[in-house]
């Protein structure tokens, strides 16, 4: 168990970033076992939070990995995209990715998290936009991490379970490292 | 315990595990298979996280962890570096 996990009886809040969500959600993930163990530790000691943006990123990761699994045939997919426009795309149906093809898995993975009482989903509002702009201005963050930062700060969260150590430490947050 | 009350109790657990629980009591074999799947998932969790940590978890927490773990099956080994690169690309494209 990580040394930096709090031992207080009052549960600290922790933010789960995309890399962590992906690591325990995706079967056969290289870090699946480490992530699952950390999830067990977190569920005991922390109040867990994540944001809709993390789901967006998780779904994008799923698409990217489907592309890799199929050999990342970018050129063929481009051609197929054009052919699909003229209704011949069915010839190459196996090559093209669509989120609809994996919607069952995305629903399963996402709904089980959303509907659980152990992980809370943050709401994004106007204050988050301002805080994201602050993060870009002060920490030179990219928009995605800036929005994560805003969710984390607006909820008063101090800990982040992540694979992206440097960026979050740079923003003054305590990182729970799972790799 | 009547049937409805029992199903109200057990169905959320089965749903979280991605299993469909039948109300037909004649399908004992299916029930046993489902129980076996739950047992297998719990055993795999125990083997991974260790007995000490496993014993600290409530039944509900075990159900939660096993239900969200590996919910997306891409069928192939996932390279973590590619995941991070993907996230970087997403950041860049956003």
Interface residues (C-beta under 8 A of the other chain):
Chain A: X1 X18 X19 X22 X23 X24 X25 X26 X27 X28 X29 X30 X31 X32 X33 X36 X37 X39 X40 X41 X43 X44 X57 X60 X61 X62 X64 X65 X66 X68 X69 X102 X105 X106 X108 X109 X112 X113 X115 X116 X118 X142 X143 X144 X145 X163 X164 X179
Chain B: X16 X18 X45 X48 X49 X50 X53 X54 X56 X57 X61 X64 X65 X67 X68 X69 X70 X71 X72 X73 X74 X75 X76 X77 X78 X79 X80 X82 X83 X84 X86 X87 X89 X90 X91 X92 X94
